[in-house]
Amino acid sequence: MELRQLMYFVKAAEMAHFTEAAATLYITQSTLSQQIKQLENELGMLLFDRIGKHVHLTEAGGVFLLHARQILLDVEKGKQAIQDLQNMLSGELRIGVTYAFTSFLLPALATFPVKYPGIKIYVEYGTTEQLENKLRASELDLVLAFHQEAFYKDLETRELFRSRIVVAVSKKNKLAGLKKINLQSLNGMDLIFASRGFSARDSLDEILQKNKIQPAVKIEMNDVHSILSLVEKGHWATLLNERALLGWKNLVAIPIEGKELQRRAYIIWQKETYHKKAADLFIKELLKELPSAGK
């Protein structure tokens, strides 16, 4: 059994078409078919049902696909580990980020590529659930996200910092002079919230429901920068992490009276797997750029 056979098998399984898979791999269709046939002979079971030009995984093929992908992933991680040992700071770093994390991420993104020009960074935004699923599938190297608490059986987490939930308004807003605000005063207030399904919104909904508060949510958006841009205009208010206001000089954070509502920022990795040296370096840069990164 050879690695190239596993690579050919995985590509054919993903595309469900030998000819298209061969073209993607820059080999002939006959070469791909021959290599997969050799693999099937060695395993003693058919991996594909051939139906015309299309192919479909057999039950055995579906089982073997999970293991083949893991083998190829382990080999790739082994290569990365060797490169790191040789201090070849190059390659790719794939980071998943929730929308609320943008303001914390940007300073590190500005400085890291200057220090390590050989490392190419891919940043993907999404909900916490979407990003964690991609992390489990090894499509991301790490995830930066907010949670109330983050405990998993299959993922490794490290708490970065904590941030209070505050009411954010423009300096032009009539509420801007308040030292604190009572949670009950949010009843009927015109607010902009993150879209439903985002962890920040879900946790806020839980808090408001528990306290029997019904604000007038007029706009829902999945982009924190857009939410704060609207709040900056003067009329609107929103609830979010206090640290998300970093760099927004025309906004005011009003603490919530009698309530210590917090969100926790985490780095999330795959459990018991090799962490790229590039990932460790990026986290160091991120912590350096975070004002008062301690808890």
C-alpha positions in Angstrom: 0.0 0.0 0.0 1.4 3.4 -1.0 0.6 6.9 0.0 -0.2 7.9 -3.6 -2.8 5.1 -3.7 -4.5 6.5 -0.6 -4.4 10.0 -2.1 -5.9 8.8 -5.4 -8.6 6.9 -3.5 -9.6 9.9 -1.3 -9.8 12.2 -4.4 -11.9 9.7 -6.3 -14.2 9.3 -3.3 -14.6 13.0 -2.9 -15.4 13.6 -6.6 -17.3 10.3 -7.2 -15.8 10.3 -10.7 -12.6 8.6 -11.8 -12.0 10.8 -14.9 -12.5 14.1 -13.0 -10.4 12.9 -10.1 -7.6 11.9 -12.5 -7.7 15.3 -14.2 -7.4 17.1 -10.8 -4.4 14.9 -9.9 -2.8 15.4 -13.3 -2.7 11.7 -14.1 -4.5 9.6 -16.6 -7.8 7.9 -15.8 -6.3 4.5 -16.5 -3.4 5.2 -14.0 -5.9 6.1 -11.3 -8.2 3.1 -12.0 -5.1 0.8 -12.0 -3.8 2.1 -8.7 -7.3 1.9 -7.0 -7.7 -1.7 -8.3 -4.3 -2.6 -6.8 -5.5 -1.1 -3.5 -8.7 -3.1 -3.6 -6.8 -6.3 -4.4 -4.5 -5.7 -1.4 -7.5 -5.1 0.9 -9.5 -8.0 -0.6 -12.7 -5.9 -0.9 -14.2 -3.5 -3.5 -14.0 0.1 -2.4 -16.2 1.5 -5.2 -19.3 0.5 -7.1 -18.7 1.4 -10.8 -21.8 2.7 -12.4 -21.0 4.1 -15.9 -18.7 7.0 -15.6 -19.7 7.6 -12.0 -18.5 5.7 -8.9 -19.9 5.3 -5.4 -18.3 4.1 -2.3 -19.2 0.7 -1.0 -19.7 0.1 2.7 -16.1 -1.0 2.9 -15.0 2.1 0.9 -16.8 4.4 3.4 -15.0 2.8 6.3 -11.6 2.8 4.6 -12.1 6.5 3.6 -12.0 7.6 7.3 -8.7 5.8 7.9 -7.2 6.9 4.6 -7.9 10.6 5.3 -6.4 10.2 8.8 -3.2 8.6 7.5 -2.7 11.4 4.9 -3.3 14.0 7.6 -0.8 12.4 10.0 1.8 12.3 7.2 1.2 16.0 6.5 1.5 16.8 10.1 4.7 14.8 10.3 6.1 16.8 7.4 5.2 20.0 9.2 6.9 18.9 12.4 10.1 18.2 10.5 10.0 21.5 8.8 9.5 23.2 12.2 12.5 21.3 13.6 14.6 22.5 10.7 13.4 26.1 11.5 11.8 26.4 8.1 9.2 29.0 9.1 7.1 28.7 5.9 3.9 27.1 4.9 0.3 27.9 5.8 -1.6 28.7 8.9 -5.4 28.3 8.8 -7.2 30.3 11.5 -11.0 30.1 12.2 -12.3 33.3 13.9 -15.8 34.2 15.2 -17.1 37.6 14.1 -16.8 39.1 17.6 -13.0 38.4 17.6 -12.1 40.7 14.7 -10.9 43.7 16.7 -8.6 41.4 18.8 -7.2 39.7 15.7 -6.3 42.6 13.4 -3.3 44.0 15.4 -1.6 40.5 15.2 -2.4 40.2 11.5 -0.7 43.5 10.9 2.6 42.5 12.6 2.9 38.8 12.2 3.4 38.7 8.4 6.2 41.3 8.7 8.1 39.1 11.2 7.4 35.8 9.4 7.0 36.5 5.7 7.3 32.9 4.8 4.1 31.9 6.5 0.8 32.5 4.6 -2.2 33.0 6.8 -5.8 32.1 5.9 -8.5 33.6 8.1 -12.0 32.1 7.9 -15.0 33.7 9.7 -18.0 31.8 10.9 -20.1 30.8 13.9 -18.4 28.9 16.7 -20.2 25.7 15.7 -19.2 26.0 12.1 -15.6 26.6 12.9 -15.3 23.9 15.4 -16.7 21.4 12.9 -14.0 22.5 10.4 -11.4 22.1 13.1 -12.5 18.6 13.8 -12.2 17.9 10.0 -8.7 19.3 10.0 -9.7 22.1 7.7 -8.4 24.6 10.3 -5.3 24.7 12.5 -6.9 26.6 15.4 -10.0 28.5 16.2 -10.4 31.8 18.2 -13.8 32.1 19.8 -15.8 33.3 22.7 -17.7 30.9 25.0 -19.3 31.1 28.4 -17.2 28.0 29.2 -15.4 25.7 26.8 -15.1 22.1 27.8 -14.9 19.4 25.2 -14.0 15.7 25.1 -12.5 16.0 21.6 -11.0 19.5 21.5 -8.3 21.2 23.5 -8.9 24.8 24.8 -6.9 27.5 26.4 -8.5 30.6 27.9 -7.0 33.8 26.6 -8.9 36.5 28.5 -12.3 37.5 29.9 -14.4 40.4 28.8 -17.4 42.0 30.5 -20.7 42.3 28.6 -21.6 46.0 28.4 -24.1 48.3 26.8 -22.3 50.2 24.0 -23.6 53.6 22.8 -22.3 56.5 20.9 -20.8 59.5 22.8 -23.7 61.4 21.2 -26.3 59.1 22.7 -28.3 60.4 25.7 -27.2 57.3 27.7 -23.5 58.1 27.2 -23.2 59.9 30.6 -24.4 57.0 32.7 -21.8 55.4 35.0 -23.9 52.2 35.1 -27.1 50.9 33.6 -29.7 48.6 35.1 -30.5 45.5 33.1 -34.2 46.1 33.5 -33.9 49.5 31.7 -33.2 47.5 28.5 -36.9 46.7 28.4 -38.3 48.2 25.2 -34.9 49.9 24.3 -34.1 50.0 20.5 -31.1 47.6 20.1 -29.0 46.1 17.4 -28.0 42.5 18.1 -25.9 39.8 16.5 -27.9 37.3 14.4 -29.5 34.3 16.1 -27.3 31.2 16.1 -24.2 33.1 17.0 -22.9 32.1 20.5 -22.8 35.8 21.7 -26.4 36.2 20.7 -27.5 32.9 22.2 -25.9 33.7 25.6 -27.5 37.2 25.6 -30.9 35.8 24.8 -30.5 33.4 27.7 -29.6 36.2 30.1 -32.5 38.4 29.0 -35.0 35.6 29.1 -33.9 34.6 32.6 -34.4 38.2 33.7 -37.7 38.5 31.8 -36.4 41.4 29.7 -37.7 42.1 26.2 -35.7 44.7 24.4 -36.9 46.1 21.0 -34.4 44.4 18.7 -34.8 46.3 15.5 -31.8 45.0 13.5 -29.9 41.7 13.5 -26.5 41.5 11.8 -23.7 38.9 11.7 -20.8 41.5 11.5 -19.6 43.2 14.7 -17.9 46.0 12.7 -21.2 46.9 11.0 -23.1 46.8 14.3 -20.6 49.2 15.9 -20.7 51.5 12.8 -24.4 51.9 13.2 -24.2 52.4 17.0 -21.6 55.1 16.3 -24.3 57.1 14.4 -26.0 58.0 17.7 -29.4 56.4 18.1 -28.7 52.7 18.5 -27.3 50.7 21.4 -26.0 47.1 21.6 -24.8 44.6 24.1 -21.4 43.0 23.5 -17.9 42.3 24.8 -16.3 45.4 26.3 -13.0 44.6 24.5 -14.8 44.7 21.1 -14.8 48.5 21.6 -11.0 48.8 21.3 -10.2 51.4 18.7 -13.8 52.8 18.6 -13.1 56.3 20.1 -16.6 57.6 19.6 -18.3 54.7 21.5 -18.9 54.4 25.3 -19.1 51.2 27.3 -21.7 51.3 30.1 -21.3 48.6 32.7 -24.4 46.7 33.7 -25.4 47.4 37.3 -25.3 44.4 39.7 -24.5 41.9 37.0 -21.0 40.5 36.3 -21.8 39.2 32.8 -18.7 37.9 31.1 -17.6 36.2 27.9 -14.4 34.1 27.8 -12.1 34.1 24.8 -10.5 30.8 23.9 -7.9 29.2 21.6 -9.3 25.9 20.4 -7.2 23.1 18.9 -7.6 19.5 18.0 -6.8 17.3 20.9 -3.6 15.4 21.2 -2.3 16.5 17.8 0.9 18.3 16.8 0.6 22.1 16.9 2.3 23.9 14.1 5.2 26.1 15.2 3.6 28.8 13.2 0.4 28.5 15.3 2.4 28.9 18.5 4.2 31.9 17.2 1.0 33.5 16.1 -0.6 33.0 19.5 2.5 34.7 21.1 2.0 37.6 18.7 -1.7 37.8 19.5 -1.1 37.9 23.2 1.5 40.5 22.8 -0.9 42.7 20.8 -3.8 42.3 23.2 -4.0 45.2 25.7 -4.0 43.7 29.3 -4.2 40.2 28.0 -4.2 38.8 31.5 -7.5 37.6 33.1 
